[in-house]
Amino acid sequence: MSQNPARHYWGKIVSHLPQLELTAVQRESYQWFLRTGIAEGLKSISPIKDFTGKAWQLEFLGHEFGEVKCTPAFAREKGLTYEIPLKVKTKLTNLVTQETVEQEVFLGDIPQITEVGTFIINGVERAVVNQLVRSPGVFYSGTMDPATGRMLYQAEIRPLRGSWLEFLVAKNDVMSVKVDRSRKLPVTTLLRALGIASDEELLTYFKDVDTNQQHSYIQATIDKDPTKGKAEALIEIYQRLRPGEPAILENAEELMQQMFFDHRRYQLGKVGRYKLNRRLGLSVAEGDETGGQVLTVQDIVATVKYLIGLQNNQGRVDDIDHLSNRRVRRVGELVMDTAFRVGLLRLERSIREKMSLTKSDELITPSTLVNARPIIATVSEFF
């Protein structure tokens, strides 16, 4: 018999790919929540002071977890929840006498994730499904005006958490802005409130894009703007957003600061900051929570510039259904934003109220101020 010839492989020999671990997405995200998310949440509300800010101060120094109470199999068999206790190191300072008390307090039981990416709640195994949501950032769209036949564009700045900003162009070339879908304001009123106060400054900022001789958008908006300075603009915005309340300049400045520049009330998130920088060609550093994740004057100016450019046939609009404008919210972020953060805000309010009812000469400990029920309730409601 003739011997079989040796076989030659002329194509590429592909090595075996590593086995896919589909549950790793869930487990990695939940581990982020346990290690980093909880720490960031505690940092965002720390320190907590009483309403006067002169008597008590409570700080959260760090967190750790206790021992797991049972195994997943035992929890499934006995109808229990597979969870771990959350403990937080706290420091209470009497601001009058400068005395401090450090104590570890219990902040509730946090459900633990199993090796297969599920949770066992009262003996029932459950899975949390990831969500595909609209990404924070800036988005441009356009509609045809039936009266003039012109394309009129609009822009939206959508944060992860906080007030929406909508910029619109009318058929008479006036540019307006809506805050949280409230009544329209001229864009120049918002820009004046942010420090670009005079007409000359406004025209100088946008002279490189507002070049259409037939449609001068900034000049048309200035003519429609009832304000002529920063103080007037702040008062005008305050009256539109808080009708019926006395318009005081200090209150107006505080409202503007809280709505867009306070990281506790306004968050673009890392994704939002990245998308904003990329879309508008900015280079604002991401920073931490107090840095690049809030709005800047540069962001708003760049948004208005791009909108004027669109009206002058420069630039492109966004497709909100495109996957590049979507992002996945995994289990760790879902638990953090919809349950744990809400519980922390309720806890903060509860601690402030207790502090205000306690005199500075009384002896109290952190455990008397910290009540774990708000966090236990919101986490239990989520699962």
C-alpha positions as CSV (number, residue, x, y, z in Angstrom):
1,M,0.0,0.0,0.0
2,S,1.2,3.5,-0.8
3,Q,1.7,5.8,2.2
4,N,-0.6,8.8,2.6
5,P,1.1,12.1,1.7
6,A,1.7,14.6,4.5
7,R,-1.1,17.2,4.7
8,H,-0.2,20.9,4.5
9,Y,-2.3,23.8,5.9
10,W,-2.0,26.9,3.7
11,G,-4.5,28.9,5.7
12,K,-4.0,30.5,9.1
13,I,-4.3,28.2,12.1
14,V,-6.6,30.0,14.5
15,S,-6.0,29.3,18.2
16,H,-8.9,28.5,20.4
17,L,-10.6,31.6,21.8
18,P,-11.0,31.9,25.6
19,Q,-14.3,30.7,27.0
20,L,-16.8,33.5,27.2
21,E,-17.9,34.5,30.8
22,L,-21.2,36.2,30.2
23,T,-21.9,36.6,33.9
24,A,-18.6,38.5,34.5
25,V,-20.4,41.7,33.3
26,Q,-22.8,41.5,36.2
27,R,-20.2,40.4,38.8
28,E,-17.7,43.1,37.8
29,S,-20.3,45.8,37.9
30,Y,-21.6,44.8,41.3
31,Q,-18.1,44.6,42.7
32,W,-17.6,48.2,41.5
33,F,-20.7,49.1,43.5
34,L,-19.5,47.4,46.7
35,R,-15.9,48.8,46.5
36,T,-16.2,52.2,44.8
37,G,-19.8,53.1,44.4
38,I,-20.7,53.0,48.1
39,A,-17.5,55.0,48.9
40,E,-18.4,57.7,46.4
41,G,-22.0,57.8,47.7
42,L,-20.8,58.3,51.3
43,K,-18.3,60.9,50.1
44,S,-21.0,62.9,48.3
45,I,-23.0,63.5,51.5
46,S,-20.0,63.8,53.9
47,P,-19.7,65.9,56.0
48,I,-23.2,66.4,57.2
49,K,-23.9,69.5,59.3
50,D,-27.0,70.7,61.1
51,F,-29.1,73.4,59.5
52,T,-27.2,76.2,61.2
53,G,-23.8,74.7,60.4
54,K,-22.5,75.7,63.9
55,A,-23.4,72.9,66.3
56,W,-22.7,69.4,64.9
57,Q,-20.8,67.7,62.1
58,L,-20.8,64.1,61.1
59,E,-18.2,62.6,58.7
60,F,-18.2,59.2,57.0
61,L,-14.6,57.9,57.1
62,G,-14.9,54.6,55.2
63,H,-16.9,51.4,54.9
64,E,-16.3,47.7,55.3
65,F,-18.4,44.6,55.1
66,G,-19.1,41.9,57.8
67,E,-19.1,38.2,57.4
68,V,-21.6,36.6,55.0
69,K,-24.5,35.2,57.1
70,C,-25.1,32.0,55.0
71,T,-24.2,30.3,51.8
72,P,-26.3,30.7,48.6
73,A,-27.5,27.1,48.8
74,F,-28.6,27.5,52.4
75,A,-30.4,30.8,51.6
76,R,-32.2,29.2,48.7
77,E,-33.3,26.2,50.8
78,K,-34.4,28.1,53.9
79,G,-36.0,31.1,52.1
80,L,-33.4,33.6,53.3
81,T,-31.6,36.5,51.6
82,Y,-28.0,36.1,50.6
83,E,-26.5,39.3,52.0
84,I,-23.7,41.0,53.9
85,P,-23.8,43.6,56.6
86,L,-22.5,47.1,55.7
87,K,-20.6,49.0,58.5
88,V,-19.4,52.5,58.2
89,K,-16.7,54.3,60.3
90,T,-18.1,57.7,61.4
91,K,-16.7,60.7,63.2
92,L,-19.1,63.1,65.1
93,T,-17.7,66.6,66.0
94,N,-19.2,69.1,68.4
95,L,-18.4,72.3,66.6
96,V,-18.9,74.3,69.8
97,T,-16.6,72.3,72.2
98,Q,-14.5,70.6,69.4
99,E,-15.0,67.2,71.0
100,T,-15.1,64.3,68.7
101,V,-16.5,60.8,68.9
102,E,-15.6,58.0,66.5
103,Q,-17.8,55.0,66.1
104,E,-18.6,52.2,63.7
105,V,-22.3,52.1,62.8
106,F,-24.5,49.6,60.9
107,L,-25.9,50.9,57.7
108,G,-28.0,47.9,56.5
109,D,-27.6,44.6,54.8
110,I,-26.6,44.6,51.2
111,P,-27.6,41.7,48.9
112,Q,-24.5,39.8,47.7
113,I,-24.1,38.5,44.1
114,T,-23.6,34.8,43.5
115,E,-21.0,33.2,41.3
116,V,-23.5,33.0,38.5
117,G,-24.5,36.7,38.6
118,T,-27.8,36.3,40.4
119,F,-29.2,37.5,43.8
120,I,-31.1,35.3,46.3
121,I,-33.9,37.3,47.9
122,N,-36.1,35.5,50.4
123,G,-35.0,32.2,48.9
124,V,-35.9,33.2,45.3
125,E,-33.1,33.5,42.8
126,R,-33.3,36.7,40.8
127,A,-31.3,38.4,38.0
128,V,-31.1,42.1,37.3
129,V,-31.3,42.9,33.6
130,N,-29.0,45.6,32.1
131,Q,-30.6,48.6,30.6
132,L,-29.8,50.3,27.3
133,V,-30.4,54.0,28.0
134,R,-29.8,57.3,26.2
135,S,-26.3,58.6,26.9
136,P,-25.8,62.0,28.7
137,G,-24.2,64.7,26.5
138,V,-25.3,67.2,23.9
139,F,-27.6,66.3,21.0
140,Y,-28.6,68.3,18.0
141,S,-31.8,67.9,15.9
142,G,-33.7,69.9,13.3
143,T,-37.2,70.5,12.1
144,M,-38.6,72.1,9.0
145,D,-40.5,75.4,9.6
146,P,-43.7,75.1,7.5
147,A,-44.1,78.9,7.2
148,T,-40.6,79.8,5.9
149,G,-39.3,76.4,4.6
150,R,-36.1,76.9,6.6
151,M,-34.5,74.2,8.8
152,L,-34.6,75.3,12.4
153,Y,-32.2,73.4,14.7
154,Q,-32.2,72.8,18.4
155,A,-29.8,71.4,21.0
156,E,-30.2,69.6,24.3
157,I,-27.7,69.2,27.1
158,R,-28.8,66.1,29.0
159,P,-27.0,65.3,32.2
160,L,-26.8,62.1,34.1
161,R,-28.5,63.8,37.0
162,G,-29.8,67.4,37.1
163,S,-31.6,70.0,35.0
164,W,-32.0,69.7,31.2
165,L,-31.0,72.6,29.0
166,E,-32.8,73.0,25.6
167,F,-31.6,75.6,23.0
168,L,-34.0,76.6,20.3
169,V,-33.8,78.8,17.2
170,A,-37.0,80.7,16.1
171,K,-38.0,81.7,12.6
172,N,-37.2,85.4,13.5
173,D,-33.5,84.3,14.3
174,V,-34.0,84.7,18.1
175,M,-32.2,82.0,20.0
176,S,-33.9,80.9,23.3
177,V,-33.2,78.4,26.1
178,K,-35.5,76.3,28.3
179,V,-34.4,75.1,31.7
180,D,-36.3,71.9,32.6
181,R,-38.9,72.6,30.0
182,S,-39.9,75.8,31.6
183,R,-40.8,79.1,29.8
184,K,-38.4,80.3,27.1
185,L,-35.6,82.7,27.9
186,P,-33.3,84.5,25.4
187,V,-30.0,82.7,25.2
188,T,-28.2,85.9,25.9
189,T,-29.9,86.2,29.3
190,L,-28.3,82.9,30.3
191,L,-24.9,83.9,28.9
192,R,-25.1,87.3,30.8
193,A,-25.9,85.4,34.0
194,L,-22.8,83.3,33.5
195,G,-20.6,86.4,33.2
196,I,-20.6,87.4,29.5
197,A,-22.5,90.5,30.5
198,S,-22.2,93.3,27.9
199,D,-23.5,93.3,24.3
200,E,-20.0,93.9,23.0
201,E,-18.7,90.7,24.8
202,L,-21.5,88.6,23.4
203,L,-20.9,89.8,19.8
204,T,-17.1,89.2,20.2
205,Y,-17.6,85.6,21.6
206,F,-19.7,84.6,18.5
207,K,-18.2,86.7,15.7
208,D,-16.3,83.8,14.2
209,V,-19.5,81.7,13.7
210,D,-22.3,84.3,13.4
211,T,-21.2,85.3,9.9
212,N,-24.5,85.1,7.9
213,Q,-25.3,88.6,6.8
214,Q,-29.0,87.8,6.3
215,H,-29.5,86.1,9.7
216,S,-27.6,87.6,12.6
217,Y,-28.6,85.3,15.4
218,I,-26.8,86.9,18.4
219,Q,-27.8,90.5,17.4
220,A,-31.5,89.4,17.0
221,T,-31.4,87.7,20.4
222,I,-29.8,90.8,22.0
223,D,-32.6,93.0,20.6
224,K,-35.1,90.7,22.2
225,D,-33.3,90.4,25.5
226,P,-34.8,92.6,28.3
227,T,-31.7,92.4,30.4
228,K,-28.5,94.4,30.0
229,G,-26.2,93.1,32.8
230,K,-25.4,90.1,35.0
231,A,-27.5,91.0,38.0
232,E,-30.6,91.7,35.8
233,A,-30.1,88.4,34.0
234,L,-29.8,86.4,37.3
235,I,-33.0,88.1,38.6
236,E,-34.9,87.4,35.3
237,I,-33.9,83.7,35.4
238,Y,-34.9,83.4,39.0
239,Q,-38.3,85.0,38.4
240,R,-39.0,82.5,35.5
241,L,-37.9,79.5,37.5
242,R,-39.3,80.5,40.9
243,P,-42.4,82.6,40.1
244,G,-44.1,84.0,43.2
245,E,-40.9,84.1,45.3
246,P,-39.2,87.4,46.2
247,A,-36.4,87.9,43.7
248,I,-33.2,88.6,45.7
249,L,-29.8,88.7,43.9
250,E,-28.1,86.3,46.5
251,N,-30.9,83.7,46.1
252,A,-30.7,84.0,42.3
253,E,-26.9,83.5,42.3
254,E,-27.3,80.5,44.7
255,L,-30.0,79.0,42.4
256,M,-27.8,79.2,39.3
257,Q,-24.8,77.7,41.2
258,Q,-26.9,74.8,42.5
259,M,-28.6,74.0,39.2
260,F,-25.5,73.6,37.0
261,F,-22.3,74.0,39.0
262,D,-22.9,72.0,42.2
263,H,-21.7,68.4,41.8
264,R,-24.3,67.2,44.4
265,R,-27.2,68.4,42.3
266,Y,-25.8,68.3,38.7
267,Q,-23.8,65.4,37.2
268,L,-22.8,64.9,33.6
269,G,-20.9,61.7,34.6
270,K,-17.7,60.5,33.0
271,V,-19.6,59.4,29.9
272,G,-21.4,62.8,29.6
273,R,-18.2,64.7,29.9
274,Y,-16.4,62.5,27.3
275,K,-19.4,62.9,24.9
276,L,-19.5,66.7,25.4
277,N,-15.8,67.1,24.8
278,R,-15.8,64.9,21.8
279,R,-18.9,66.5,20.2
280,L,-17.9,70.1,20.7
281,G,-14.1,69.7,20.4
282,L,-13.5,70.8,24.0
283,S,-10.7,69.7,26.3
284,V,-12.3,70.1,29.7
285,A,-10.6,67.5,32.1
286,E,-12.9,64.8,33.4
287,G,-11.6,65.3,36.9
288,D,-13.5,64.0,39.9
289,E,-17.0,64.7,41.0
290,T,-16.2,68.3,41.9
291,G,-14.3,68.9,38.6
292,G,-15.2,68.2,35.0
293,Q,-18.5,66.4,35.7
294,V,-20.5,69.7,36.1
295,L,-21.2,72.2,33.4
296,T,-18.8,75.0,32.5
297,V,-19.4,78.4,30.8
298,Q,-17.2,77.0,28.0
299,D,-19.7,74.1,27.5
300,I,-22.6,76.4,27.0
301,V,-20.8,78.8,24.7
302,A,-19.6,75.9,22.5
303,T,-23.1,74.5,22.4
304,V,-24.5,77.8,21.2
305,K,-21.7,78.2,18.7
306,Y,-22.3,74.8,17.2
307,L,-26.0,75.6,16.9
308,I,-25.3,78.8,15.0
309,G,-23.0,76.8,12.8
310,L,-25.8,74.3,12.0
311,Q,-28.0,77.2,11.0
312,N,-25.2,78.3,8.6
313,N,-25.0,74.8,7.1
314,Q,-22.0,73.7,9.1
315,G,-22.0,70.6,11.2
316,R,-24.3,67.6,11.5
317,V,-27.3,66.6,13.6
318,D,-27.5,63.5,15.8
319,D,-29.6,60.3,15.5
320,I,-30.8,59.6,19.0
321,D,-31.5,56.0,18.2
322,H,-28.0,55.3,17.0
323,L,-26.1,53.0,19.4
324,S,-23.2,55.5,19.7
325,N,-25.7,57.7,21.6
326,R,-26.8,54.9,23.9
327,R,-25.0,53.3,26.8
328,V,-25.5,50.3,29.0
329,R,-26.5,50.7,32.7
330,R,-25.3,47.6,34.5
331,V,-26.5,46.2,37.8
332,G,-24.0,48.1,39.9
333,E,-25.0,51.5,38.5
334,L,-28.7,50.6,38.7
335,V,-28.5,49.7,42.4
336,M,-26.3,52.8,43.1
337,D,-28.5,55.4,41.4
338,T,-32.0,54.0,41.9
339,A,-31.7,52.6,45.4
340,F,-28.5,53.4,47.4
341,R,-28.2,57.1,46.5
342,V,-31.9,57.7,47.3
343,G,-31.5,56.0,50.6
344,L,-28.4,58.1,51.4
345,L,-30.3,61.4,50.7
346,R,-33.1,60.3,53.0
347,L,-30.5,59.4,55.6
348,E,-28.9,62.8,55.3
349,R,-32.2,64.6,55.8
350,S,-32.9,62.4,58.8
351,I,-29.5,63.1,60.4
352,R,-29.9,66.9,59.9
353,E,-33.3,66.9,61.6
354,K,-31.9,65.0,64.6
355,M,-28.9,67.3,64.8
356,S,-31.2,70.4,64.8
357,L,-33.2,68.9,67.7
358,T,-30.1,68.2,69.8
359,K,-28.5,70.9,71.9
360,S,-24.7,71.3,71.6
361,D,-24.2,70.6,75.4
362,E,-25.9,67.1,75.1
363,L,-23.9,63.9,74.8
364,I,-24.7,62.0,71.7
365,T,-23.0,59.4,69.6
366,P,-23.1,58.7,65.8
367,S,-25.3,55.6,66.4
368,T,-28.0,57.9,67.8
369,L,-28.0,60.0,64.6
370,V,-27.6,57.3,62.0
371,N,-30.7,55.2,61.3
372,A,-30.2,52.4,58.7
373,R,-33.9,52.2,57.8
374,P,-33.9,54.5,54.8
375,I,-31.1,52.6,53.1
376,I,-32.6,49.2,54.0
377,A,-36.0,50.3,52.7
378,T,-34.7,51.6,49.3
379,V,-32.4,48.6,48.7
380,S,-35.2,46.1,49.6
381,E,-37.6,48.0,47.3
382,F,-35.2,47.7,44.4
383,F,-34.8,43.9,44.8
